Amino acid sequence: FHPWSCDCHRVMDLPDCHWSGGFSLEQDKSFHINMRQSYGRSVFIRCEVLQRGETYHVIFSDASNYPPPFKLENLSQVPIICYQSGVSQSHLYILLNPGQSVPYAWDE
């Protein structure tokens, strides 16, 4: 545990929701947290980190009013599997069929 890092999070009222990856509190920033349910569905939460004096404020909000940071789109004629480099849990893999696209945020 680093004194300027934040542990993982999950949405308690979503059935089968996995913990998110951790994130640092090194600077003021806004970003999406990607949490997955067991069958692979992504749930995005908006996170804002603000430092005021010696206090860090971490604000979580609904991300549905924000565009996702990335869009994965399969323009090929074959299915592909996408995942973030260094992530080994298979529930974080995304199968994209030909012509399919999905919103995406980093898992870790």
C-alpha positions in Angstrom: 0.0 0.0 0.0 1.4 3.4 -1.0 0.2 6.4 1.1 -0.9 8.1 -2.1 -2.9 5.3 -3.6 -6.5 4.3 -3.4 -7.7 0.7 -3.0 -10.0 -1.1 -5.3 -13.8 -0.4 -5.5 -16.9 -2.2 -6.5 -20.7 -1.4 -6.7 -22.3 -3.2 -3.8 -25.8 -3.3 -5.2 -24.8 -4.9 -8.6 -24.9 -8.7 -8.4 -21.6 -10.4 -9.2 -19.6 -7.1 -9.5 -15.8 -7.6 -9.3 -13.4 -5.2 -7.7 -11.9 -2.5 -9.9 -8.2 -1.9 -10.2 -6.5 0.5 -7.9 -5.5 4.0 -8.8 -3.1 6.7 -7.5 -3.9 10.0 -5.8 -0.7 11.8 -7.1 -2.5 14.7 -8.8 -5.9 16.3 -9.5 -7.6 14.3 -12.2 -10.8 12.8 -13.5 -11.2 9.4 -15.0 -13.5 6.4 -15.4 -13.2 3.3 -13.2 -14.2 0.1 -15.1 -15.8 -2.6 -13.0 -16.9 -5.9 -14.5 -19.7 -8.3 -13.7 -18.8 -12.0 -14.0 -20.3 -12.3 -17.4 -18.0 -9.4 -18.7 -20.4 -6.5 -18.7 -18.6 -3.2 -17.9 -19.9 -0.8 -15.4 -18.3 2.7 -15.5 -18.1 5.0 -12.5 -16.6 8.5 -12.8 -13.9 9.3 -10.3 -12.5 12.8 -9.5 -9.5 13.3 -7.4 -9.0 16.7 -5.9 -6.3 17.8 -3.5 -7.1 20.8 -1.3 -4.3 21.6 1.1 -3.2 18.3 2.7 -6.6 16.6 2.1 -7.5 14.5 -0.9 -11.1 14.4 -1.9 -12.2 11.4 -4.0 -15.6 11.9 -5.6 -17.5 9.0 -7.3 -20.4 9.7 -9.6 -22.5 8.1 -12.3 -20.5 8.0 -15.6 -23.6 7.6 -17.8 -23.5 11.4 -18.6 -20.0 11.2 -19.8 -18.7 9.6 -23.0 -16.5 6.6 -22.4 -12.8 7.2 -22.7 -12.4 4.6 -25.5 -14.4 2.8 -28.1 -13.3 -0.7 -29.3 -14.5 -1.4 -32.8 -13.9 -4.6 -34.8 -14.0 -3.7 -38.5 -12.6 -7.1 -39.5 -14.5 -10.1 -40.8 -13.4 -12.3 -37.9 -14.0 -12.3 -34.1 -11.2 -10.8 -32.0 -10.5 -10.9 -28.3 -9.3 -7.6 -26.7 -7.8 -7.1 -23.2 -5.4 -4.7 -21.5 -1.8 -5.8 -21.5 -0.7 -7.3 -18.2 -4.3 -8.2 -17.2 -4.6 -12.0 -16.9 -8.1 -12.5 -15.5 -10.3 -14.0 -18.2 -13.4 -12.2 -17.1 -11.7 -9.0 -18.3 -11.3 -10.2 -21.9 -13.7 -8.8 -24.4 -14.9 -10.8 -27.4 -15.8 -8.5 -30.3 -17.6 -10.1 -33.2 -17.2 -8.7 -36.8 -18.8 -5.2 -37.0 -19.3 -5.0 -33.2 -18.2 -2.0 -31.0 -18.2 -1.5 -27.3 -17.3 1.4 -24.9 -14.1 0.8 -22.9 -12.1 2.1 -20.0 -8.8 0.7 -18.6 -9.3 -2.2 -16.3 -6.2 -1.4 -14.2 
